[in-house]
Amino acid sequence: MKSSAFVIKRTEHYRLLWTLPICLLAGWFLMFCAPNAVAHNGPPFPIITDQHVGPYIISLWTHPDIGTGTFFVMIDPLPGGTVPKDLKVQIAVQPASGRLAEAVYWAWLEDLRGQVEYKTEVQFDQQENWKVRLTLTSSAGGGEAVSQVVPTPTGFGRWDLLLFLLPFLGVGFLWATAIAKRRRLRRTRAQQVA
């Protein structure tokens, strides 16, 4: 009677040993066969870097969420120059398909120590290619820069952490279950020997 119970537990142990490699192999297969994701969820990223526009060197960073997207314009003067106080910055966005008219948004100066940075929020209604036009005007001169961006859906907010934590919790649960089974098996063997 004891030997048949031992054989059943041993077969469960071997089944568990084969399940893990099969799951890992399936995971690797799915990872390499999955299509590339184009979503952006994280810090802002640059779409224009260190470009000479009029009497300035600018960088344009964005966090393009569907709904409200944010743009950050970092402005440096040319060597030996300064950024004038009357500088006006505009961001204009329009779907590349032309289905909507161009919408223009004024940027406001952010209070950063030593760095001239302007910020604005724009409205995106769909995930598609959007033209972005940056316009600078001041008494010292102005200019334009053009780029493109694809807005992405926003995440789940605070629930993102839980969502991204689930695979790690699952692995931890499997690990704890395997340890508990191993301890029970050792106790059973110790009782059989005694």
C-alpha positions in Angstrom: 0.0 0.0 0.0 2.8 2.4 0.9 4.7 1.6 -2.2 1.8 2.4 -4.6 1.3 5.8 -2.8 5.1 6.5 -3.2 4.9 5.6 -6.9 1.9 7.9 -7.5 3.7 10.8 -5.7 6.9 10.1 -7.7 4.9 10.2 -11.0 3.5 13.6 -9.9 7.0 14.8 -9.2 8.2 13.8 -12.7 5.1 15.4 -14.3 6.0 18.6 -12.4 9.6 18.4 -13.7 8.4 18.1 -17.3 5.8 20.8 -17.0 8.3 23.6 -16.2 10.5 23.1 -19.3 7.4 22.8 -21.6 6.0 26.1 -20.2 9.4 27.8 -20.6 9.7 26.5 -24.2 6.1 27.8 -25.0 7.0 31.2 -23.5 10.1 31.5 -25.6 8.2 30.5 -28.7 5.4 33.1 -28.0 8.0 35.8 -27.2 9.8 35.4 -30.6 6.6 34.9 -32.6 4.8 38.0 -31.1 4.5 41.1 -33.3 6.4 44.2 -32.3 4.6 46.5 -30.0 4.6 50.2 -30.8 3.0 51.4 -27.6 4.8 53.8 -25.4 4.3 53.8 -21.7 7.0 55.5 -19.7 9.0 58.7 -19.6 9.0 61.2 -22.5 11.2 60.5 -25.5 12.9 62.9 -28.0 11.5 63.4 -31.5 13.9 66.3 -32.3 17.3 66.6 -30.7 19.8 69.4 -30.9 18.4 70.9 -34.1 19.5 74.4 -35.2 16.2 76.5 -35.5 16.7 80.2 -36.1 19.1 81.6 -33.4 18.5 78.6 -31.1 19.4 74.9 -30.6 16.2 73.0 -29.7 15.2 69.6 -28.5 11.6 68.4 -28.6 10.5 65.6 -26.2 7.0 64.1 -26.0 4.8 61.9 -24.0 2.1 61.3 -26.7 -0.9 59.7 -24.9 -4.2 59.5 -26.7 -6.4 62.1 -25.1 -3.8 64.6 -23.7 -0.3 64.4 -25.0 2.6 66.4 -23.5 5.4 68.2 -25.3 8.6 69.6 -23.8 10.8 72.1 -25.7 14.3 72.6 -24.5 15.9 75.7 -25.9 19.6 76.7 -25.8 21.0 79.8 -27.4 23.8 79.7 -29.9 27.3 80.1 -28.4 27.6 83.6 -27.1 23.9 84.4 -27.3 21.0 84.4 -24.9 17.3 83.3 -25.0 15.2 86.5 -25.2 12.4 87.1 -22.7 9.8 87.6 -25.4 10.2 84.1 -26.9 6.9 82.5 -27.9 6.6 78.8 -28.6 3.8 77.0 -30.4 3.2 73.3 -31.1 0.8 72.5 -34.0 -0.4 68.9 -34.5 -2.4 67.4 -37.4 -3.2 63.8 -38.4 -0.9 62.9 -41.3 -4.0 61.7 -43.2 -5.4 65.2 -43.1 -8.7 64.2 -41.7 -8.6 67.1 -39.2 -7.4 70.7 -39.5 -4.1 71.6 -37.8 -4.6 72.5 -34.1 -2.2 75.0 -32.6 -1.2 75.1 -28.9 0.8 77.7 -27.0 3.6 76.5 -24.8 4.3 78.0 -21.4 7.7 78.6 -19.8 8.5 76.0 -17.1 10.4 77.3 -14.0 13.6 75.3 -14.2 17.0 76.5 -12.8 19.3 77.4 -15.7 17.4 75.4 -18.4 14.9 77.1 -20.7 12.1 74.7 -21.1 8.6 75.2 -22.5 5.7 72.8 -22.0 2.4 72.3 -23.7 -0.4 69.8 -23.7 -2.2 68.8 -26.9 -5.2 66.7 -27.8 -4.9 63.4 -29.8 -8.1 61.5 -30.6 -6.7 58.5 -32.4 -3.6 56.3 -32.6 -2.2 57.2 -36.0 0.7 59.2 -37.5 0.5 62.9 -36.5 2.5 65.7 -38.0 4.1 68.0 -35.3 5.2 71.5 -36.2 7.2 73.6 -33.7 7.3 77.3 -34.2 9.6 79.8 -32.4 9.1 83.6 -32.6 11.0 86.4 -30.8 12.6 89.7 -31.3 15.9 87.8 -31.9 14.4 85.8 -34.7 12.5 82.5 -35.1 12.1 79.4 -37.0 10.2 76.1 -37.4 11.0 72.4 -37.0 8.8 69.5 -38.2 8.5 65.9 -37.0 6.0 63.1 -36.6 4.7 61.1 -33.7 2.2 58.2 -33.0 0.1 58.7 -29.9 -0.4 55.7 -27.7 -3.2 54.6 -25.4 -2.7 55.5 -21.8 -2.0 52.6 -19.4 -4.1 51.5 -16.5 -2.6 54.2 -14.1 -2.0 52.8 -10.7 -3.1 49.3 -11.8 -0.1 49.1 -14.2 2.1 48.1 -11.3 -0.1 45.2 -10.4 -0.5 44.1 -14.0 3.3 44.1 -14.5 3.8 42.4 -11.1 1.5 39.4 -11.9 4.1 37.3 -13.8 6.6 37.6 -10.9 3.9 36.8 -8.3 2.9 33.7 -10.4 6.5 32.5 -10.5 6.8 33.1 -6.8 3.6 31.1 -6.2 4.9 28.2 -8.3 8.2 28.3 -6.5 6.6 28.3 -3.0 4.3 25.4 -4.1 7.2 23.4 -5.3 9.1 24.0 -2.0 6.0 22.9 0.0 5.6 19.7 -2.1 9.3 18.9 -1.6 9.0 19.3 2.2 5.9 17.1 2.3 7.7 14.5 0.2 10.7 14.5 2.6 8.4 14.2 5.6 6.6 11.2 4.0 9.9 9.5 3.2 11.1 10.1 6.8 7.9 8.6 8.2 8.2 5.6 5.8 11.8 5.0 7.0 10.9 5.3 10.6 
